[in-house]
Amino acid sequence: MKFADTLKTLPEFAGDKIVLTDAAGAEVATIANAPGSAGSFRVYAHLARQYGAINAEAAAEGLAIFAEHTEDASGHPGKHPNIDRLIGLMISGDTLNAHLS
């Protein structure tokens, strides 16, 4: 299934942004609920709700949701930073906390 189709199956989330923090509480990234990043916002919010945080298991689901964009990100590092982050979590096994605001 393509990303756009899968995205339609995810619940919508209220909020302006999602802030990702590492285990020490340091901010790692912010994903705005705005044009150009609203899809990533929705995916990350879904993963945070399902898993309680963005861990390797959540990252694996996120990469499946991003579908064709995951393949593009793998071939072009830096082009899709929100997908690159999930790939990095799969490799490192780290966990990011997610805070909707």
C-alpha positions in Angstrom: 0.0 0.0 0.0 1.2 3.5 -0.8 2.0 6.0 1.9 -0.9 8.3 1.0 -3.4 5.4 1.3 -2.0 4.1 4.6 -1.9 7.7 6.0 -5.7 7.9 5.5 -6.2 4.9 7.8 -4.4 6.6 10.7 -6.3 8.7 13.2 -5.9 12.4 13.2 -4.2 14.1 16.1 -4.7 17.6 17.4 -1.7 19.8 18.1 0.7 22.1 16.5 3.8 20.0 16.7 5.4 16.9 18.2 8.6 17.3 20.1 11.0 14.3 20.2 13.4 14.0 23.1 16.2 11.6 23.9 16.6 9.6 27.2 18.3 12.6 28.9 15.3 14.9 27.9 17.2 16.8 25.3 15.2 17.9 22.3 16.2 15.9 19.2 13.6 17.2 16.7 10.3 19.0 16.3 7.8 17.9 13.6 5.2 20.6 12.8 1.6 19.7 12.0 1.8 21.9 8.9 1.9 21.5 5.1 5.0 19.6 4.1 5.3 17.7 7.4 1.7 17.0 8.4 2.1 13.4 7.2 5.2 12.8 9.4 3.4 14.5 12.3 0.5 12.1 12.0 2.8 9.0 11.6 4.9 9.9 14.6 1.8 10.8 16.8 0.3 7.4 15.8 3.5 5.6 16.8 3.8 7.4 20.1 0.2 6.6 21.0 0.7 2.9 20.0 4.0 2.3 21.6 4.3 5.0 24.3 7.6 6.2 22.6 9.4 5.9 19.4 11.5 2.8 19.9 12.9 0.2 17.3 9.5 -1.6 17.1 7.7 1.7 16.5 10.3 2.7 14.0 9.8 -0.6 12.0 6.1 0.1 11.8 6.8 3.7 10.8 9.1 2.7 8.0 6.4 0.3 6.7 3.8 3.2 6.9 6.1 5.5 4.9 6.2 2.8 2.2 7.7 4.0 -1.0 9.3 7.0 0.8 11.3 4.6 3.0 13.0 3.2 -0.1 13.7 6.7 -1.4 15.1 7.7 1.9 17.4 4.7 2.0 18.8 5.6 -1.4 19.1 9.4 -0.7 20.1 10.0 3.0 19.1 13.4 4.2 16.2 13.8 1.7 13.7 12.5 4.3 15.0 13.4 7.8 11.9 12.0 9.6 12.4 8.7 7.9 16.2 8.8 8.4 15.5 9.2 12.1 13.4 6.0 12.1 16.2 4.1 10.2 18.7 5.4 12.8 16.5 4.1 15.7 16.3 0.7 14.0 20.1 0.6 13.9 20.9 2.1 17.3 18.0 0.6 19.3 17.6 4.0 21.0 14.2 5.3 22.1 12.8 8.8 21.6 10.0 10.3 23.8 7.3 12.2 21.9 5.3 15.1 23.3 2.4 16.6 21.4 1.8 20.3 21.9 
